[in-house]
Amino acid sequence: MKTLWFGAALALALSASAPSMALAQGAPTPQAVKAATDAFTAGSALFKQKKFPAALQKFQDSYNAVQSPNSALFIARSEAELGHPKEAYNWFQRVIAEASARMVAEPKYKPTYESAQVEIADVANKIALITVNVRDAQPTTTVRVAGAPVARDQWGKPLPLDPVPTDILLETPGQQPFSQRLELKAGDKKSVDLAHPAAAVIAPPPPVTKPSSGGPGLLPVAIAFGGVGVLGMGLFGVAGGLTLAAESELVDKCGENGPCTSAADDELVDSAQTKQTLANVGLIVGAVGLAAGVTFLVIDIAGSGSSDGSAQTEFVVGPGFAGLQGRF
């Protein structure tokens, strides 16, 4: 804190202290006035010598004896000189409130009020000021800033804070707590609205709807499997006919009992065997496809006629059978 203002301010404080202290608390005793004046004089001398810790103690003794805006002003200045901007801000706020209330009847406090207004702005640039607003507060609602409780009469008013990351916590018994972290810098002035988050509403699951009896059901599946069965049977018919033709040609060349020894005859035998394999595959695919198609068709018809549509099917593979079984 610069000492440019010190001489004039100190003279003002010393000249106004004693008589003003007599009015600060209504009717302080002469002993209280003398104690306040002596402490203020000693604190002023220490302040001029830059012995700020000792000066602060004297100014606090003076203010405790008789509350005076002048001693409060020097408490604020001492806190600022000691590098305590938050404490200085709070004291400057008190000076402004007290001097404002008294300077109408006691104009000598107007310079004290004006000095505090100027000096508090300098202190505010070294801290962060946060105004906490609480929505829907209950009698049991509490607010903590940087771990410290905030009194209700301080809600909605600027709170001086260190310019560091700061946590704010809103708590009300029976409600989900709300917390927020603020990244604060020197000179910040912010307003924070606090409210408990609304209770989460879980939507009920959508109702389970049954397929409409007028829908396609399993008919497309039955048609698809039936198509595969028809194609398989078609392959069986074509490959089977080719196999018979090849066998007839072998009989013509080699006779009923053979043997066929030429390379061309061997190729003819291999071709006949290949065609026979294709015919067998076509027969199996055709049979399974047609069986599955018929099964799904039956299930679809039975399901559409039942009251709850609870037809159940399963795919079964066994000796000599591969297909779907159903129960209704």
Buried (B, 14 or more C-beta within 10 A) or exposed (E): BEEEBBEEBBEBBBEBBBEBBBBBEEEBEEEBBBBBBBBBBBBBEBBEEEBBEBBBBBBBBBBEBBBBBBBBBBBBBBBBBBEBBBBBBBBBBBBBBBBBEBBEEBEBBBBBBEBBBEBBEBBBEBBBBBBBEBEEBEEEBBBBBBEEEBEEEBBEEBBBBBBEEBEBBBBBEEBEEBEEEBEBEEEBEEEBEBEBEEEEEEEEEEEEEEEEEEEEBBBEBBBBBBEBBBBBBEBBBBBBEBBBEBBEBBEEEBEEEEEBEEEEBEEBBEBBEBBBEBBBBBBEBBBBBBBBBBBBBBBBBBBBEEEEBEBEBEEEEEEEEBBBEBEB
